[in-house]
Amino acid sequence: MLQVLATASAILLILGNCLIPKDSSAQVRITIGYAAVSPRAIPLWIAQEEGLFRRYGIEARFVVFRGAPTLVASLVAGHIDLGITSGGTVLGAAAGGIDLKIIAAPSNRLTPDLIARPHIKKVSDLPGKRFGVQSIGGGVWMFTMLGLESLGLDPKRENIRLITIGDSVLIGEALENGTIDGAFLDGALSRRLRRKGFSVLAELYHSNIPFINQGAVVSSTYLQQHSDLVEKVVTGLVEALSFSLAPVNKSSVLKIFSKHLKISDPVVAEEGYQDFLHSVERKPYPSVEALRNAQRMMRILNPQVGGINVEDLIESRFVRKLDESGFIDRVYRGYGGK
């Protein structure tokens, strides 16, 4: 009898150990930095708050930076493991001899609206006006330049001044208090101002301008040493995209969206949510064409950027693996999507 009880106890112990979730004791801590508080960061926030990173064994900590240069410096120094930034940031780093790789890009086209002070009624009123950007040469600067270009405006020719303000939320506040005259803001932020009488002069979403607004970026060294962790992060982000785009999860997405962008008006949140649905990629392959568009703008400030082979800055194997294995389609179906 004692032998039987001992054997049974051993079996129960083995089974008990087998039933413990693998990721409950095997979470790997990583630090993710981002410099732009905008609707395009929704998949990142979703992956964290809905526990999707943890599902793949990742315990993520977020750090918000005031600008992309500081984010890049932190990546190189190893203070953060992964960054969320624009394609232009990676190009600028490459021009300075820093080897970064874009491993996923949820947004590959420009989506902001051109918002101006109430007394500015048309594009022809913009010469001589002040526009807000996060930093000269940064992502907001580039899509401001591309947006103005699409409207036939050249900042130097039209004496349009670009003033460094901060992230999109701060730029919106600067526009509201009169520090600047115009800005390119995403729908959720722009609609809050248009309801207060500010002018909407253009919606870049309709122009379909290729540009990597938000990409997941790592250093080449980190990629070589921790490719398994990078794959897990990409997997979590892909599932976060699936979660975000599923109609059944709309209320959760709106809640997280409103919290991070400090939106209290449900109508503004709803409209911003609709904009988000139209602005992200179902399969987040980084776009070579979008990176070349950023390269064209950056040559204005740094001619050396023109000699960079942009294809060397993209590492699509993790997204491709998830796609070719059928994972992406399965996870979308799992959330009730297509």
C-alpha positions as CSV (number, residue, x, y, z in Angstrom):
1,M,0.0,0.0,0.0
2,L,2.8,2.4,0.9
3,Q,4.5,1.7,-2.4
4,V,1.2,2.4,-4.3
5,L,0.7,5.7,-2.5
6,A,4.3,6.7,-3.2
7,T,3.9,5.9,-6.9
8,A,0.6,7.8,-7.1
9,S,2.1,10.8,-5.4
10,A,5.0,10.8,-7.8
11,I,2.6,10.7,-10.8
12,L,0.5,13.5,-9.4
13,L,3.6,15.6,-8.9
14,I,4.7,15.0,-12.5
15,L,1.2,15.9,-13.8
16,G,1.0,18.9,-11.6
17,N,4.3,20.2,-13.0
18,C,3.1,19.6,-16.6
19,L,-0.1,21.6,-16.0
20,I,1.8,24.7,-15.0
21,P,1.6,27.2,-17.9
22,K,5.0,27.4,-19.6
23,D,5.1,31.2,-19.7
24,S,4.1,31.7,-16.0
25,S,7.7,31.1,-14.9
26,A,9.6,31.9,-18.1
27,Q,8.8,35.5,-18.7
28,V,11.7,37.4,-20.3
29,R,11.9,41.1,-19.5
30,I,12.5,43.5,-22.3
31,T,12.3,47.3,-22.5
32,I,10.5,48.9,-25.4
33,G,10.8,52.6,-26.1
34,Y,8.7,54.9,-28.3
35,A,8.8,58.6,-29.0
36,A,5.4,59.4,-30.6
37,V,2.2,59.2,-28.6
38,S,-0.3,58.7,-31.5
39,P,-3.1,56.3,-32.5
40,R,-0.6,54.2,-34.4
41,A,0.8,53.0,-31.1
42,I,-2.5,51.2,-30.4
43,P,-1.2,47.7,-31.2
44,L,1.7,48.3,-28.7
45,W,-0.6,49.3,-25.9
46,I,-3.0,46.5,-26.7
47,A,-0.2,43.9,-26.6
48,Q,0.7,45.1,-23.2
49,E,-2.7,45.7,-21.6
50,E,-4.4,42.6,-23.0
51,G,-1.5,40.3,-21.9
52,L,-0.5,39.4,-25.5
53,F,3.2,39.9,-24.9
54,R,3.0,37.7,-21.8
55,R,1.3,35.0,-23.9
56,Y,4.6,34.7,-25.8
57,G,6.8,34.8,-22.7
58,I,7.6,38.5,-22.8
59,E,7.3,40.9,-19.9
60,A,7.5,44.3,-21.5
61,R,8.3,47.6,-19.9
62,F,7.6,50.9,-21.8
63,V,9.7,54.0,-21.9
64,V,8.5,57.2,-23.6
65,F,11.2,59.4,-25.1
66,R,11.0,63.1,-26.0
67,G,12.5,62.4,-29.5
68,A,13.8,59.8,-31.8
69,P,17.6,60.7,-31.4
70,T,17.4,59.8,-27.7
71,L,15.5,56.6,-28.5
72,V,18.3,55.6,-31.0
73,A,21.0,56.4,-28.5
74,S,19.3,54.2,-25.9
75,L,19.0,51.3,-28.4
76,V,22.7,51.6,-29.2
77,A,23.7,51.7,-25.5
78,G,21.4,48.8,-24.7
79,H,19.2,50.7,-22.3
80,I,16.2,49.6,-24.3
81,D,15.8,46.4,-26.4
82,L,13.4,47.5,-29.0
83,G,12.1,50.8,-30.3
84,I,8.9,52.0,-32.0
85,T,9.8,54.8,-34.4
86,S,9.5,55.9,-38.0
87,G,11.4,54.7,-41.0
88,G,13.2,58.0,-41.2
89,T,14.8,57.5,-37.8
90,V,16.4,54.3,-39.1
91,L,17.6,56.0,-42.2
92,G,19.2,58.8,-40.1
93,A,20.8,56.3,-37.9
94,A,22.3,54.5,-40.9
95,A,23.7,57.7,-42.2
96,G,25.5,58.0,-38.9
97,G,26.9,54.5,-39.1
98,I,24.4,52.9,-36.7
99,D,23.0,49.6,-38.0
100,L,19.3,49.3,-37.1
101,K,16.7,46.9,-38.6
102,I,13.0,47.4,-39.1
103,I,11.4,44.1,-38.2
104,A,7.7,45.1,-38.6
105,A,5.7,48.1,-39.7
106,P,2.0,48.3,-38.8
107,S,1.6,51.6,-40.7
108,N,3.1,52.2,-44.1
109,R,1.3,55.3,-45.3
110,L,0.6,58.8,-44.2
111,T,-2.7,59.3,-42.4
112,P,-2.7,62.8,-40.7
113,D,-5.0,65.7,-41.4
114,L,-3.7,69.2,-42.0
115,I,-5.3,71.3,-39.2
116,A,-5.0,75.1,-39.1
117,R,-6.1,78.0,-36.9
118,P,-9.8,79.0,-37.5
119,H,-8.9,82.1,-39.5
120,I,-6.9,80.1,-42.0
121,K,-9.4,78.8,-44.5
122,K,-7.5,77.5,-47.5
123,V,-4.1,76.1,-48.5
124,S,-3.1,79.4,-50.2
125,D,-3.2,81.0,-46.8
126,L,-0.3,78.9,-45.5
127,P,2.8,80.8,-46.8
128,G,4.5,82.5,-43.9
129,K,2.8,80.4,-41.2
130,R,4.2,78.4,-38.4
131,F,4.0,74.5,-38.3
132,G,4.7,72.3,-35.3
133,V,7.0,69.3,-35.5
134,Q,8.5,67.0,-32.9
135,S,12.1,67.5,-34.1
136,I,13.8,68.6,-37.3
137,G,14.5,65.5,-39.3
138,G,12.2,63.3,-37.2
139,G,9.1,61.4,-38.3
140,V,6.6,64.2,-37.7
141,W,9.0,66.6,-39.7
142,M,9.1,64.1,-42.6
143,F,5.4,63.6,-42.9
144,T,4.9,67.4,-42.6
145,M,7.3,67.9,-45.5
146,L,5.6,65.1,-47.5
147,G,2.2,66.5,-46.7
148,L,3.2,70.0,-47.8
149,E,4.8,68.6,-50.9
150,S,1.6,66.9,-51.8
151,L,-0.2,70.2,-51.6
152,G,2.4,71.9,-53.8
153,L,4.0,73.8,-51.0
154,D,7.8,74.2,-50.4
155,P,8.6,75.5,-46.8
156,K,11.6,77.5,-48.0
157,R,9.8,79.0,-51.0
158,E,6.7,79.8,-49.0
159,N,8.6,80.9,-45.9
160,I,6.8,78.2,-43.8
161,R,8.5,77.9,-40.4
162,L,8.8,74.5,-38.8
163,I,9.0,74.9,-35.0
164,T,10.0,72.1,-32.6
165,I,7.2,71.4,-30.1
166,G,7.2,67.8,-29.0
167,D,4.9,64.8,-29.6
168,S,1.5,65.0,-31.4
169,V,-0.4,65.7,-28.2
170,L,1.8,68.7,-27.4
171,I,1.6,69.9,-31.0
172,G,-2.2,69.9,-30.8
173,E,-2.0,71.9,-27.6
174,A,0.4,74.4,-29.2
175,L,-2.0,74.8,-32.2
176,E,-4.9,75.4,-29.8
177,N,-3.1,78.1,-27.8
178,G,-1.8,79.9,-30.9
179,T,1.9,79.0,-30.6
180,I,1.7,77.6,-34.1
181,D,-0.6,78.2,-37.0
182,G,-0.9,74.7,-38.5
183,A,0.0,71.0,-38.0
184,F,-0.4,67.6,-39.4
185,L,-2.3,65.6,-36.8
186,D,-3.9,62.2,-36.7
187,G,-7.7,62.0,-36.9
188,A,-8.4,61.5,-33.2
189,L,-6.4,64.6,-32.3
190,S,-7.5,66.7,-35.4
191,R,-11.2,66.1,-34.8
192,R,-11.0,67.4,-31.3
193,L,-9.7,70.7,-32.8
194,R,-12.1,70.8,-35.7
195,R,-15.0,70.6,-33.3
196,K,-13.6,73.8,-31.8
197,G,-13.7,75.5,-35.1
198,F,-10.2,74.8,-36.4
199,S,-9.9,74.4,-40.2
200,V,-9.2,71.0,-41.9
201,L,-7.3,71.8,-45.0
202,A,-6.4,68.3,-46.1
203,E,-6.7,64.6,-45.2
204,L,-3.5,62.8,-46.2
205,Y,-5.2,59.4,-45.9
206,H,-6.8,59.9,-49.3
207,S,-3.5,60.8,-50.9
208,N,-2.0,57.3,-50.2
209,I,1.5,58.6,-49.6
210,P,3.9,55.7,-48.8
211,F,5.7,56.3,-45.5
212,I,6.7,54.1,-42.5
213,N,4.9,56.0,-39.7
214,Q,5.5,53.3,-37.0
215,G,8.0,50.5,-37.2
216,A,9.4,48.1,-34.7
217,V,13.2,48.5,-34.7
218,V,16.1,46.7,-33.1
219,S,19.9,47.0,-33.4
220,S,21.6,44.5,-35.6
221,T,23.6,43.3,-32.6
222,Y,20.5,42.6,-30.5
223,L,18.9,40.9,-33.5
224,Q,21.8,38.5,-33.8
225,Q,22.0,37.7,-30.1
226,H,18.2,37.6,-29.4
227,S,16.4,36.6,-32.6
228,D,14.1,34.3,-30.5
229,L,13.0,37.2,-28.4
230,V,12.5,39.4,-31.4
231,E,10.3,36.8,-33.0
232,K,8.2,36.6,-29.9
233,V,7.7,40.4,-29.8
234,V,6.7,40.4,-33.5
235,T,4.3,37.6,-32.8
236,G,2.7,39.6,-29.9
237,L,2.4,42.7,-32.1
238,V,0.8,40.7,-34.9
239,E,-1.8,39.3,-32.5
240,A,-2.3,42.8,-31.1
241,L,-3.1,44.0,-34.6
242,S,-5.6,41.1,-35.0
243,F,-7.2,42.0,-31.7
244,S,-7.3,45.7,-32.6
245,L,-9.1,45.1,-35.9
246,A,-11.7,42.6,-34.6
247,P,-15.1,44.3,-34.3
248,V,-15.8,42.1,-31.2
249,N,-13.0,43.9,-29.4
250,K,-14.0,47.4,-30.3
251,S,-15.0,48.5,-26.7
252,S,-11.6,47.4,-25.3
253,V,-9.7,49.1,-28.1
254,L,-11.6,52.4,-27.6
255,K,-11.0,52.3,-23.9
256,I,-7.2,51.8,-24.3
257,F,-7.1,54.3,-27.2
258,S,-8.9,57.0,-25.2
259,K,-6.8,56.5,-22.1
260,H,-3.4,56.9,-23.8
261,L,-4.5,59.8,-26.0
262,K,-6.4,61.5,-23.2
263,I,-9.6,61.6,-25.1
264,S,-12.8,62.1,-23.1
265,D,-15.3,62.7,-25.9
266,P,-16.7,59.3,-27.1
267,V,-17.6,60.8,-30.5
268,V,-13.9,61.9,-31.1
269,A,-12.7,58.5,-29.8
270,E,-15.1,56.7,-32.2
271,E,-13.9,58.7,-35.2
272,G,-10.3,58.2,-34.3
273,Y,-10.9,54.4,-34.0
274,Q,-12.4,54.4,-37.5
275,D,-9.3,56.3,-38.8
276,F,-7.1,53.7,-37.1
277,L,-8.9,50.8,-38.8
278,H,-8.1,52.3,-42.2
279,S,-4.5,53.2,-41.5
280,V,-2.8,50.0,-40.3
281,E,-1.6,47.0,-42.2
282,R,-3.2,43.6,-41.6
283,K,0.2,42.0,-42.3
284,P,2.9,44.4,-41.1
285,Y,5.6,43.9,-43.7
286,P,7.9,47.0,-43.8
287,S,7.5,48.8,-47.1
288,V,10.6,49.4,-49.2
289,E,8.8,52.1,-51.2
290,A,7.8,53.9,-48.0
291,L,11.4,53.9,-46.8
292,R,12.5,55.3,-50.1
293,N,10.0,58.1,-49.8
294,A,11.5,59.0,-46.4
295,Q,15.0,58.8,-47.9
296,R,14.1,61.3,-50.6
297,M,13.0,63.8,-47.9
298,M,16.0,63.2,-45.7
299,R,18.4,64.0,-48.5
300,I,17.3,67.6,-48.0
301,L,19.1,67.7,-44.7
302,N,21.7,65.0,-45.2
303,P,22.9,64.1,-48.7
304,Q,24.7,61.0,-47.3
305,V,21.3,59.4,-46.8
306,G,21.0,59.1,-50.6
307,G,23.7,56.5,-50.7
308,I,22.0,54.1,-48.4
309,N,20.5,50.9,-49.7
310,V,17.2,50.9,-47.9
311,E,16.6,47.2,-48.5
312,D,19.5,46.6,-46.1
313,L,17.5,48.3,-43.3
314,I,14.6,45.9,-43.5
315,E,14.3,42.5,-41.9
316,S,11.0,40.9,-42.8
317,R,11.7,37.3,-42.0
318,F,9.7,37.2,-38.8
319,V,6.6,38.6,-40.4
320,R,7.1,36.3,-43.4
321,K,7.5,33.3,-41.2
322,L,4.2,34.1,-39.4
323,D,2.5,34.7,-42.7
324,E,3.7,31.7,-44.6
325,S,3.0,29.4,-41.6
326,G,-0.6,30.5,-41.7
327,F,-0.4,32.0,-38.2
328,I,-1.5,35.5,-39.2
329,D,-4.6,34.2,-41.0
330,R,-5.4,31.9,-38.1
331,V,-5.1,34.5,-35.4
332,Y,-7.4,36.9,-37.4
333,R,-10.0,34.1,-37.7
334,G,-9.6,33.4,-34.0
335,Y,-10.7,37.0,-33.2
336,G,-13.6,36.8,-35.7
337,G,-11.8,38.7,-38.5
338,K,-11.0,37.7,-42.0
